[in-house]
Amino acid sequence: MSLKIVSIESLKERRRQGTVTQMVPFAVNGKPHEVEKKIVNGEMETFEMTKPFGEMITYGSSAQFTELLRKVVLDVELGREQVPVIYGPIYERLSDPNMPKLIDAKWALYGTVIFTEHLEGEEVKFGRLAVEHGPTAKILTFTAGFEYTKEMKDFNDSFSVEILNRSMGESWNALLNHIHLNPIISFNYPDPDNQTDWAGEAGDSMWVGYWKTLSAAVNDANVAKRPGNILLASAQNRANIEMALKGGFMIGGTTYPAVDGIDTVIYYDGWSVTVGKKDYEYGGVTPGEAYLIRPRRGFKELVKQDLRIEAATADLSRLIESQIVGYGYRGVYAAVQANVQKITLAP
């Protein structure tokens, strides 16, 4: 069984192969537009402005200002490429522009049907629908924005503009990673059945301790009837994790095969940025801890609207030429206790 590694670096490497094309929507003064995003072998086609930035921003809702916004949107998308979303293997994506703000768990259904030998005169055993136990999901509004000042226009400061554009894309994808992975990381795991302690013994090398602990976690999850195949961990523990999962080593006459059952590892160490004088940080997995996850059924990514860029002329009394706002409607359903085993990877 091959081991799949998912991290920001590994996903960026995969994007360097092949061609990706998609249409990205945006709006200018309420009017919808779209621009093509194309990535060829990791290189994203950017939009070259035909005139200086200062001239293009002057025209308000004109065709030239719309052209400027096409560049803005592609710059934002370029920023998103720098921080890929890594939670995909865990979550099932549900996208519907008609989603209500508050969603109960009826959509987190799965079927239970079994075939049995039928004896004459016996009633057929009918299947049923079951539902995951977890929190009610809410669709939340997430926003960010920046302003193009009169100074930027008069000095044709396209360099600062590109930095702002790309940072918006980076922060959006960082937010998505946070809101989908933090419910797993921050959960308090009150039930001992959801926890596997360090199983290494005195005299064991560190990676043998990892092998024993991960094997015990797989067994614990199987006994609890919520078998997991995805491990969420810190990249600081990567070497020992991958030695244990790949196996094939012999120590002291004992052969350690690959840990059976775990086929995907997601490494997440969080994200941080400073805006003005304030630091913002999304915490990642604590080194020495990990989470064995049964994916999909109890984890839903809810998309009412992905990131949308809108622009409009702004307040010249503050020397603001234009405001750029990014917003989206997203929600998360995470039935953590029914699908996750927390693991201690330290003596």
N, C-alpha and C positions, 0 to 999 in steps of 0.2 A: 504494500500500500504506500503510495507516494504521499509525502507530507506537503500540504499547501501552506505557504507563508504569506500572510497579509500584513502589510505595513505601509506607511506613507511612501517609503522608499521603493518597496517592491511594486506598488501600483504605478508609481511614476515610471519605473522601468518598463512595465508592460505597455504603457501608453506610448512608448518610443517605438512600438512595432505596429505596422498596419496603418489604416486610415479611418478616422472617425469624423463623421459629418452630422450636424444637427442644426435646426433652426432655433434661434433664441429670440423670444419676444421682448419688446420694450414699448414704452409709451412716451410721447412728447405732447405736453399740454392736453393729456387725456386721449390722444389719438394713437391707436395701436400700430406698431411697426414690428418688423423682425429682421434679423441679420443672420447670415450663415456662418456657423462656426465650423472650421475644418482643421483637423490635425493630421499631418502626414509624417509617419515615423517619428513621432514625438515633437515635431515642430509645428506650432500653431500659426496659421496665416493671420497676420495682423492687418489692421486697416490703416492705410497711409492717407493722411489728410492732404487735400489738394491745395489748401490755403493755410496761412498761419493761424494758430489757435485763436488769437485775438480777433481776427476777422470773422471766424466761423461762429464764435459765441455771441457776436453782436446781433445776429439776425433773428433771435427769439424763436418763433415757430417756423421759420423758413426752411427750405430744403437743405440749406447748408448746415443749419443747426441740427437737423435730423441726421445728416451725415456725421456730424461730430458725435452724436449719441451712438451711432453704430460703432464708432471707435471705442467709446466709453464701455459699451456692453462687451465688446471683445476683450478689452483690457481686464474687465471684471472676470470674464471667463478664464483669461490667462492666469489670474490670481487663484481661481478655483482649482486649476490644474496643479498648482504648487502645493495644495493641501487636499489630496484626494480623500473621499469618504471611505472609511474602512469597515463600517459596521454591516455592509451588505450581506455577508454570509449568515448573519444572525437573524436579520429581519425580513419578513415578507412585506413587500411594498404594495400599499393600497392607494391608488390615486383616483380622486373623484372631485371635480370642482363643485359638486353639490353637497359635499359633506357638511353636516351641521356643526355647530360650535362644541356641543357636548355629545359624546357618543357612548352608548352603553356597550356591554360586551357581547351582544347577540351576534356580531359579525365575527367574533373569535371562536367560531364553531368548528368542530371536526366530526366526522362520522365514525361510528363504531358498528361494524357489521361483521358477522362471523358465519361461516358455513358449517353446518353440522349434519351428520347422517340423519336422514328423515325416516322415521318409522311409521308404518301405516296407522292412520288415525291420530297421529301426533300433530300438534299445532306447530306451524313454522315459527321459528324464532326471528322476530323482526329487529332490524337495526334501529339505532337511535342517534340523536344528535347530542353531543356533549359540548360543554363550554369551558374554556380556560378560566381559572380563578385569578383575578388580578384587579388593578385599579380601573375606574372609569377613565376613558381617554378624553382629553380636551384638545381642541384645535386652538393653538395660540398664534398670536400675531407677533412676528419678529421684524424689527426695523433697524435701519442704519442710514446715515446720509452724510453728505458733505456739501460744501458750497464753493462755487467758483467766484472768486472776488474780482473786483474791478482791477486790482493790481495784476492778477493773473492774466486778465485779458490784455491790459495795456502793455505788459512786458512779455506777452506771448509765452507764458510759463507752462509749456506743455509737459516739461519734465515732472513738475510737482503734480500735475493733473494725472499723469500715468501712474505715479506712486499711489495716489488716492484711489484710483480706479482698481488697481490690482489688490490693494489692501482690503477693499470691500469684498472681493471674491474670496480671498484667503480667510477672512473672518467668518463669512457665511458657511463655508465648508467646515471650518473649525467648530462653529456652533452646532452643525448637524452631527458631527462626531460626538460632541459633548452630550447633547440631549438624548442620543441613542445609547451611549455607553455608560453615562453616569448613573442611570437607574440601577445598573448591575453593580457598579463599583461602590456606590454610596449606600446600598441596601444593608440593613444591620444584621441579617441572617440570625434571627432569634432561635431557630430550631437547630439543635445539634446534628440532626440528620442531613442538614444542608452544608455541613462543614467536615472537611478532611484535614486532620493535623499532620504534621511532619512525621513521616514513617521511617526516616533513616535511623540507623543504629550506630552505636559507638564503633569506630574503626572503618565505617563506610566512607568512601570518597564522596565528595559533594554530589557528583552526577548520579552515583548509585542511589544516594538518598532521594534525589529527584525521581529516579526511575521507580523506586518503591512507593513514593508518595503519589505520583501520578497514576500508577497502577492501582493503588488503593482508592483514589478518587473515582476512577472509572468504575471500579467494583461497587463503591458506595452509591454512585448514581444509578447503576444498574439494579442494585437491590431495592432502591427507592422507586424503581419503575419510571425513571426519567433519564434514560441514557443520553449522555452528551457526547458530541464529537468535535466541538469547537473549544479551543482553549484561548482565553483572553488573558494576556500577561504583559509584563513590562519587558522592554527590550534589554534592560540591564541583566535579566536572567536568561537571555536568549541562548547562550552557549550551552549551559547545562540542560535547559529544556530540550533543545534539539538533539543533543547527545542521547538523552534518555528516550526520546520519542523515536529516533532512528534506530537505536540499539545496535546489535551485532557485535558487542564487545564481550571478551572473556576476562574475568578477573578472579584469581584464586581458584581456578578450575570451574567457575560458574559462568555460564553464558547468559547474557542479558539480551533477549530479543527486543524488537521494537515494542513499545507499549501499544497494546491492541485497543482500537476504538477511537483514538484521537487522530483525525485526518487534516485538521486545519488549526493554525495558530495565528491569532491576531495580536500584534504588538501595539500597545497604545500607552504613550507617556505624557499625554496631555498637550496643552498649547498655551502660550502666554503672549501678551502684547501690552504695550504702554500707549495709552491715548491721552495726550496732554501730559498731566502730572499723575494720572491714575493708572495703576497696573490692573490688568484683567488676566485671570488665569483659570484655565479649565484643568482640573486635576486628572491625572492618568492613573493607571494601575500602580499601586504601591509596590516597589521591588520586594520580592519575598512573598508576594501573594499572587494568586491566579484564580481563574473562574472557569469551570467546566460547564459548557452551555449546551442544552438541547435547543436547537434553533427553530425558527419559523412559527411553529404552532402557537406559542405564547408570546411572540414578539412581532408587532405590526408597526411598520413605518407608514404614517398617515399623511398624505400629501393632498391638501386642498389646492394650494398653489405654490410652486417652487419660486425661487428668487425672481422678482420682477423689478426691472429698473424703470423709473419714471423721472422725467425732468420737466421743469417749468421755469419761466422767468420769475425772478425773486424781488427782493426789497432793495432798491437803489439807495434808500435813505441810510442803509448800512453798508453801502458799496458792494452789495451782493448782486452779481450779474445773473446767476442761475443756481438753483438747488437741484441736487441729484439725490434721489431717495431710492433705496432698495428695500423691498419688503416681501414677506412670504407668509403663508398660513400652513403651519406644520403641527403635527401631533405625534405622540408616541404611546403605544400600549406595550407594557412590559410586565408579564406575569413572572416575576423573578423567582419567588420561592418555589414555584411549581416546576422550574426548569433550569436551575443553576446550583452548582456545587462549588462552594468557596474552598480554596485550597491554601494551606500554609506551606510555603516552599522555603522554610528556614528552620534550623534546629532550635 
